[in-house]
Amino acid sequence: MRIDEQDFSAKVELPCKIFCGPDSMMEFTGVAVNIDPGSVLLQLGAHNGPWQPMVGEKVRLELSLPVNLELAKAKSLSVRARVANVTDMPDGSQRLELRFRKPSFKDSGQREIPAKTAGNGWEM
């Protein structure tokens, strides 16, 4: 068995953005609390505005991944997903289970770049 074929599941607390509606025009924030190779469990706040997630609805998810190195580019995981389950929590928040197939990693554009000084080269 190759390592990329092994099942895994990770409990996490990673910020994410959910895009839904026509042309993915509505944007909501949440926290990913569990992720595995084909699904992610999200915690949404109590106020989702006009959006009421429905099982079967298609959304786009961008999950911010942590960066450990000072000069490393921040990455995000971007997927098109389908809402597989919606659970209303006692505090008014919701938990969504999203299922996806082809995740892609991309630069999130946040990178620490050393300042360049005039005539001296790079400043540390």
C-alpha positions as a Markdown table, in Angstrom:
| # | Residue | x | y | z |
|---|---|---|---|---|
| 1 | Met | 0.0 | 0.0 | 0.0 |
| 2 | Arg | 1.3 | 3.4 | -1.0 |
| 3 | Ile | 1.3 | 6.1 | 1.7 |
| 4 | Asp | -1.1 | 8.3 | -0.4 |
| 5 | Glu | -3.6 | 5.5 | -0.3 |
| 6 | Gln | -3.8 | 5.2 | 3.4 |
| 7 | Asp | -6.7 | 6.6 | 5.3 |
| 8 | Phe | -6.2 | 9.4 | 7.8 |
| 9 | Ser | -8.2 | 11.7 | 9.8 |
| 10 | Ala | -7.0 | 14.8 | 11.6 |
| 11 | Lys | -8.6 | 16.9 | 14.3 |
| 12 | Val | -7.8 | 20.5 | 13.5 |
| 13 | Glu | -8.9 | 24.1 | 14.1 |
| 14 | Leu | -8.2 | 25.8 | 10.8 |
| 15 | Pro | -10.0 | 29.0 | 9.6 |
| 16 | Cys | -11.8 | 28.6 | 6.3 |
| 17 | Lys | -14.0 | 30.4 | 3.9 |
| 18 | Ile | -17.1 | 28.9 | 2.3 |
| 19 | Phe | -18.4 | 30.3 | -1.0 |
| 20 | Cys | -21.9 | 29.5 | -2.1 |
| 21 | Gly | -24.9 | 30.7 | -4.1 |
| 22 | Pro | -25.0 | 31.7 | -7.7 |
| 23 | Asp | -21.5 | 32.1 | -9.1 |
| 24 | Ser | -20.2 | 31.5 | -5.5 |
| 25 | Met | -20.9 | 35.1 | -4.7 |
| 26 | Met | -21.9 | 34.6 | -1.0 |
| 27 | Glu | -18.9 | 34.2 | 1.4 |
| 28 | Phe | -19.0 | 32.8 | 5.0 |
| 29 | Thr | -16.3 | 32.0 | 7.5 |
| 30 | Gly | -16.0 | 28.9 | 9.6 |
| 31 | Val | -13.5 | 26.6 | 11.3 |
| 32 | Ala | -12.5 | 23.2 | 10.0 |
| 33 | Val | -12.5 | 20.8 | 13.0 |
| 34 | Asn | -11.8 | 17.5 | 11.3 |
| 35 | Ile | -10.4 | 16.6 | 7.9 |
| 36 | Asp | -9.7 | 13.4 | 6.0 |
| 37 | Pro | -8.9 | 12.5 | 2.4 |
| 38 | Gly | -12.4 | 13.0 | 1.1 |
| 39 | Ser | -14.3 | 15.2 | 3.6 |
| 40 | Val | -14.1 | 18.0 | 6.1 |
| 41 | Leu | -16.2 | 18.8 | 9.1 |
| 42 | Leu | -16.8 | 22.6 | 9.6 |
| 43 | Gln | -18.1 | 24.6 | 12.5 |
| 44 | Leu | -20.2 | 27.6 | 11.4 |
| 45 | Gly | -21.2 | 30.4 | 13.7 |
| 46 | Ala | -24.8 | 31.1 | 14.7 |
| 47 | His | -25.3 | 33.8 | 12.2 |
| 48 | Asn | -25.0 | 32.7 | 8.5 |
| 49 | Gly | -27.1 | 35.5 | 7.2 |
| 50 | Pro | -29.5 | 34.5 | 4.4 |
| 51 | Trp | -27.7 | 31.2 | 3.8 |
| 52 | Gln | -29.2 | 28.0 | 5.1 |
| 53 | Pro | -27.0 | 25.1 | 4.0 |
| 54 | Met | -28.9 | 22.2 | 2.4 |
| 55 | Val | -27.7 | 18.6 | 1.9 |
| 56 | Gly | -26.6 | 18.2 | -1.7 |
| 57 | Glu | -25.8 | 21.8 | -2.2 |
| 58 | Lys | -22.4 | 22.5 | -4.0 |
| 59 | Val | -20.0 | 25.0 | -2.4 |
| 60 | Arg | -16.4 | 26.1 | -2.8 |
| 61 | Leu | -14.1 | 25.8 | 0.3 |
| 62 | Glu | -10.8 | 27.5 | 0.9 |
| 63 | Leu | -9.0 | 26.2 | 4.0 |
| 64 | Ser | -6.1 | 28.2 | 5.3 |
| 65 | Leu | -3.1 | 26.0 | 6.2 |
| 66 | Pro | -0.6 | 26.9 | 8.9 |
| 67 | Val | 2.9 | 28.0 | 8.1 |
| 68 | Asn | 5.9 | 26.9 | 10.2 |
| 69 | Leu | 8.8 | 28.7 | 8.4 |
| 70 | Glu | 9.3 | 32.5 | 8.5 |
| 71 | Leu | 9.9 | 32.8 | 4.8 |
| 72 | Ala | 7.6 | 30.1 | 3.6 |
| 73 | Lys | 4.5 | 31.0 | 1.5 |
| 74 | Ala | 1.2 | 30.5 | 3.2 |
| 75 | Lys | -0.9 | 27.8 | 1.5 |
| 76 | Ser | -4.5 | 27.2 | 1.2 |
| 77 | Leu | -6.5 | 24.1 | 0.3 |
| 78 | Ser | -9.2 | 24.8 | -2.3 |
| 79 | Val | -11.9 | 22.4 | -3.1 |
| 80 | Arg | -15.3 | 22.2 | -4.7 |
| 81 | Ala | -17.5 | 20.2 | -2.3 |
| 82 | Arg | -21.0 | 18.9 | -1.7 |
| 83 | Val | -22.8 | 19.4 | 1.6 |
| 84 | Ala | -23.3 | 15.8 | 2.9 |
| 85 | Asn | -24.8 | 16.6 | 6.3 |
| 86 | Val | -26.0 | 19.6 | 8.3 |
| 87 | Thr | -26.2 | 19.4 | 12.1 |
| 88 | Asp | -27.9 | 22.2 | 14.2 |
| 89 | Met | -26.1 | 22.6 | 17.5 |
| 90 | Pro | -27.8 | 23.6 | 20.8 |
| 91 | Asp | -26.0 | 27.0 | 20.8 |
| 92 | Gly | -27.5 | 27.9 | 17.4 |
| 93 | Ser | -24.3 | 27.2 | 15.4 |
| 94 | Gln | -24.1 | 24.5 | 12.7 |
| 95 | Arg | -21.8 | 21.7 | 11.8 |
| 96 | Leu | -21.4 | 20.9 | 8.1 |
| 97 | Glu | -19.9 | 17.8 | 6.6 |
| 98 | Leu | -18.5 | 18.5 | 3.2 |
| 99 | Arg | -17.4 | 15.8 | 0.7 |
| 100 | Phe | -14.9 | 16.5 | -2.0 |
| 101 | Arg | -12.7 | 14.7 | -4.6 |
| 102 | Lys | -9.9 | 16.7 | -6.1 |
| 103 | Pro | -8.3 | 19.1 | -3.6 |
| 104 | Ser | -5.7 | 21.6 | -4.9 |
| 105 | Phe | -3.2 | 23.5 | -2.9 |
| 106 | Lys | -2.4 | 27.1 | -3.8 |
| 107 | Asp | -0.4 | 30.0 | -2.5 |
| 108 | Ser | -2.6 | 32.3 | -0.4 |
| 109 | Gly | -0.4 | 35.4 | -1.2 |
| 110 | Gln | 0.8 | 35.9 | 2.4 |
| 111 | Arg | 4.6 | 35.9 | 2.5 |
| 112 | Glu | 7.1 | 37.6 | 4.6 |
| 113 | Ile | 9.6 | 39.3 | 2.2 |
| 114 | Pro | 12.7 | 41.0 | 3.5 |
| 115 | Ala | 12.7 | 44.8 | 2.8 |
| 116 | Lys | 15.2 | 45.9 | 0.1 |
| 117 | Thr | 17.2 | 49.0 | 0.9 |
| 118 | Ala | 18.4 | 51.4 | -1.8 |
| 119 | Gly | 22.0 | 50.6 | -2.8 |
| 120 | Asn | 22.7 | 48.1 | 0.0 |
| 121 | Gly | 21.0 | 45.0 | -1.3 |
| 122 | Trp | 18.8 | 43.0 | 1.0 |
| 123 | Glu | 18.3 | 44.0 | 4.7 |
| 124 | Met | 17.7 | 41.3 | 7.2 |
